[in-house]
């Protein structure tokens, strides 16, 4: 969650925390990290972490760069700040440890991908001008195929949903159907990212 979003409506955080969900750092105001100098990026990263900690009562342990745009310093700064994991990179479908300047960081990467992001298919935006081009039924089909292959491999299926994208009446059923389908396939673990990072670390 961008920290400024939490500041604008702190009451919106309460039901999220009450249901046992995790809130991680997603920038100060969804800024493009790749355009920041090192000191500014560090300041906004720590300010975001501390603000969310104060508002939620839980220290965020996860980081996801806005738009998945990282600078040359991001991994180093996230590790230095004591985060448990990052979820911004796309080097694999499975989790892995991030290396920075040839050194292990201790950070677990929970990889993302544009193909598993609802905004790619459904986001309406005026600037830059983007328009939804995929029907909700087709988006569900893509996500089901991603899940089924991950399930068959015994791997991770990490999907990205934005409340302002998936949250419409005509779209939220995609998430509901995915959960129903996943549970019907057999034993499926649906952890928070923090729980997954801890599990990956134990397996290493």
Buried (B, 14 or more C-beta within 10 A) or exposed (E): BBBBBBBEEEEEBEEBBEEEEBBBBBBBBBBEBBEBEEEBBBEBBBBBBBBBBEBBEEEBBBBBBBBBBBBEBBBBBBBBBEBBBBBBBEEEBBBBBBEBEEEEBBBBBBBBBEEBBBBBBBBEEEEEEEEBEBEBEEBBEBBBEBBBEBBEEEEBBBBBBEEEBBEEEEBBBBBEBBEEBBEEEEEBEEEBBBEBBBEBBEEE
